[in-house]
């Protein structure tokens, strides 16, 4: 398994194709089978850890959230060029059982999402409103905007899909254009200053003025956190320790807000204020 895996647990890229990792796929099958047999997600996490196949390379620990992500991830049905690991019948049975277990409760998989949901129209916090057992909507506290019925599973999947796309293409993370212009200005001034220093006819006043301008540009660049935040997010996504498969970790580390529109469309505002959908 590659140290820089960019694919869900159970898969890896090999010879230009996404292929099943046998020992990981066996764990996936065990989790689905065990859940249908009545095991709790906590107990399944213990069993997975005992098998010695890590969810994150270099970290042998498993927890129930990791198990829940695998049980809810439709990729194991054979989506997005990934070979199928389980059958649609087994997946459906697991989803029905999970809905039965969480009936009357807030889906634990939505907890990390709830605190970040904001109105795409005005930016204010949105509240999760439940109408009966099945109809869930999100309503803005400020402007009153309300989404269409949006099941927890659909919202979670929409967020997960965007985050997985980011982990595969971290180059999509870019600071706002004006921040890039500041950095380019610094590079350009450094070159100009170097050229002036190489000419004997350059006056001291010219050098001092150019140095002052360069210092101001550098300060402006350092004063814009979006640039460093973009770099930090890219470094996180490209690190072998992270692996890009843990949705909750991504939410905590690189997502500032989840923006919801009335039609249920989802956008993510990252820590560098970049919006991705």
NORCORCOR-V478813 format. One record per residue. N is the residue number from 1. RES is the residue in one letter. PSI is psi in whole degrees, -180 to 180 (999 if undefined). D_FIRST is the distance of its C-alpha to the first C-alpha in Angstrom with 2 decimals. Layout:
# NORCORCOR-V478813
N_RES_PSI_D_FIRST + N_RES_PSI_D_FIRST
This chain:
# NORCORCOR-V478813
1_X_133_0.00 + 2_X_144_3.80 + 3_X_-20_6.52 + 4_X_42_8.56 + 5_X_136_7.36 + 6_X_24_10.80 + 7_X_159_10.77 + 8_X_158_12.02 + 9_X_131_10.51 + 10_X_-10_9.83 + 11_X_157_8.69 + 12_X_158_6.59 + 13_X_130_8.64 + 14_X_122_9.24 + 15_X_39_12.69 + 16_X_5_14.05 + 17_X_150_13.54 + 18_X_121_11.81 + 19_X_160_10.64 + 20_X_137_10.30 + 21_X_107_7.55 + 22_X_-49_10.45 + 23_X_-30_10.35 + 24_X_-39_9.97 + 25_X_-34_12.57 + 26_X_-38_14.78 + 27_X_-42_14.95 + 28_X_-48_15.95 + 29_X_-40_18.56 + 30_X_-39_19.77 + 31_X_-44_20.38 + 32_X_-45_22.41 + 33_X_-44_24.29 + 34_X_-38_25.04 + 35_X_-42_26.29 + 36_X_-25_28.61 + 37_X_-4_29.83 + 38_X_2_31.00 + 39_X_147_28.41 + 40_X_161_28.29 + 41_X_-31_25.23 + 42_X_-45_25.75 + 43_X_-39_25.82 + 44_X_-36_22.72 + 45_X_-40_20.84 + 46_X_-43_22.13 + 47_X_-41_21.05 + 48_X_-41_17.46 + 49_X_-37_17.45 + 50_X_-23_19.12 + 51_X_-17_16.37 + 52_X_19_14.19 + 53_X_105_11.15 + 54_X_145_11.07 + 55_X_-42_11.66 + 56_X_128_10.92 + 57_X_131_8.68 + 58_X_-8_11.60 + 59_X_107_14.00 + 60_X_-8_14.65 + 61_X_139_17.44 + 62_X_156_17.93 + 63_X_172_21.04 + 64_X_-27_22.99 + 65_X_-38_22.23 + 66_X_-42_18.52 + 67_X_-44_19.83 + 68_X_-39_22.38 + 69_X_-40_20.03 + 70_X_-42_18.14 + 71_X_-26_21.59 + 72_X_-9_22.97 + 73_X_118_20.29 + 74_X_-7_21.63 + 75_X_-27_18.41 + 76_X_-5_17.90 + 77_X_-9_21.12 + 78_X_43_19.62 + 79_X_161_20.29 + 80_X_48_19.31 + 81_X_9_17.94 + 82_X_132_15.55 + 83_X_150_16.38 + 84_X_141_18.38 + 85_X_-33_17.25 + 86_X_165_20.73 + 87_X_156_24.23 + 88_X_-34_26.50 + 89_X_-44_28.89 + 90_X_-44_26.57 + 91_X_-46_25.44 + 92_X_-40_29.13 + 93_X_-40_30.17 + 94_X_-44_27.74 + 95_X_-40_29.00 + 96_X_-40_32.57 + 97_X_-38_32.04 + 98_X_-39_30.51 + 99_X_-38_33.49 + 100_X_-42_35.85 + 101_X_-33_34.43 + 102_X_7_34.59 + 103_X_128_38.00 + 104_X_-1_40.30 + 105_X_159_37.60 + 106_X_127_35.69 + 107_X_120_32.16 + 108_X_-24_30.07 + 109_X_-12_27.37 + 110_X_-7_30.01 + 111_X_-45_31.05 + 112_X_-28_28.80 + 113_X_-40_29.94 + 114_X_-44_33.65 + 115_X_-13_34.37 + 116_X_-4_33.17 + 117_X_128_34.94 + 118_X_157_37.68 + 119_X_127_40.17 + 120_X_-20_39.35 + 121_X_-47_43.12 + 122_X_-9_44.32 + 123_X_1_41.32 + 124_X_165_42.63 + 125_X_144_40.86 + 126_X_146_40.60 + 127_X_141_41.25 + 128_X_119_39.63 + 129_X_124_42.58 + 130_X_128_42.47 + 131_X_96_45.16 + 132_X_-151_45.19 + 133_X_-24_42.07 + 134_X_-27_40.28 + 135_X_117_41.40 + 136_X_132_39.67 + 137_X_165_40.58 + 138_X_128_40.16 + 139_X_137_43.42 + 140_X_135_44.16 + 141_X_-22_46.41 + 142_X_-59_48.14 + 143_X_-9_48.70 + 144_X_0_48.40 + 145_X_138_45.86 + 146_X_137_44.19 + 147_X_164_41.19 + 148_X_167_41.38 + 149_X_124_40.17 + 150_X_95_36.48 + 151_X_148_34.65 + 152_X_-42_32.20 + 153_X_-38_29.39 + 154_X_-43_30.19 + 155_X_-47_30.33 + 156_X_-42_27.09 + 157_X_-38_25.34 + 158_X_-44_27.00 + 159_X_-45_25.84 + 160_X_-41_22.23 + 161_X_-45_22.28 + 162_X_-44_23.63 + 163_X_-40_21.21 + 164_X_-35_18.12 + 165_X_-38_19.87 + 166_X_-40_20.41 + 167_X_-31_16.80 + 168_X_-28_16.08 + 169_X_69_19.26 + 170_X_-16_20.15 + 171_X_-14_22.76 + 172_X_-19_24.85 + 173_X_117_25.72 + 174_X_142_29.03 + 175_X_162_31.97 + 176_X_148_35.30 + 177_X_-40_37.02 + 178_X_-29_39.78 + 179_X_-40_37.38 + 180_X_-39_35.93 + 181_X_-37_39.53 + 182_X_-46_40.24 + 183_X_-42_37.45 + 184_X_-35_38.58 + 185_X_-37_42.10 + 186_X_-46_41.12 + 187_X_-44_39.57 + 188_X_-43_42.64 + 189_X_-37_45.09 + 190_X_-41_43.41 + 191_X_-43_43.88 + 192_X_-40_47.46 + 193_X_-41_48.26 + 194_X_-41_46.97 + 195_X_-41_49.15 + 196_X_-38_52.18 + 197_X_-23_51.77 + 198_X_-9_51.91 + 199_X_130_55.31 + 200_X_-26_58.38 + 201_X_-3_60.32 + 202_X_130_58.00 + 203_X_159_59.90 + 204_X_-37_58.77 + 205_X_-39_59.33 + 206_X_-44_56.93 + 207_X_-41_54.22 + 208_X_-42_54.83 + 209_X_-43_54.76 + 210_X_-40_51.55 + 211_X_-39_49.93 + 212_X_-44_51.10 + 213_X_-42_49.63 + 214_X_-43_46.28 + 215_X_-39_46.25 + 216_X_-41_47.01 + 217_X_-43_44.18 + 218_X_-41_41.72 + 219_X_-41_43.00 + 220_X_-40_42.65 + 221_X_-45_39.01 + 222_X_-27_38.26 + 223_X_-4_40.24 + 224_X_101_38.02 + 225_X_-21_35.13 + 226_X_-34_33.39 + 227_X_-51_32.32 + 228_X_-34_30.68 + 229_X_-38_29.24 + 230_X_-44_27.61 + 231_X_-45_26.09 + 232_X_-41_24.88 + 233_X_-42_23.30 + 234_X_-43_21.50 + 235_X_-39_20.29 + 236_X_-47_19.00 + 237_X_-31_17.11 + 238_X_-6_15.60 + 239_X_145_14.68 + 240_X_-25_11.22 + 241_X_-36_12.91 + 242_X_-50_14.04 + 243_X_-11_11.16 + 244_X_24_14.06 + 245_X_-6_13.96 + 246_X_103_16.84 + 247_X_-43_20.05 + 248_X_-38_22.41 + 249_X_-43_20.90 + 250_X_-44_21.26 + 251_X_-42_24.77 + 252_X_-38_25.78 + 253_X_-37_24.56 + 254_X_-3_25.24 + 255_X_124_27.51 + 256_X_-49_31.24 + 257_X_154_32.64 + 258_X_116_32.01 + 259_X_127_34.87 + 260_X_134_36.37 + 261_X_167_38.97 + 262_X_-32_41.64 + 263_X_3_40.00 + 264_X_0_36.80 + 265_X_143_34.80 + 266_X_134_32.21 + 267_X_152_31.63 + 268_X_128_29.76 + 269_X_116_31.53 + 270_X_173_29.07 + 271_X_-18_30.08 + 272_X_14_31.34 + 273_X_8_33.60 + 274_X_137_31.79 + 275_X_127_31.96 + 276_X_141_29.21 + 277_X_999_29.46
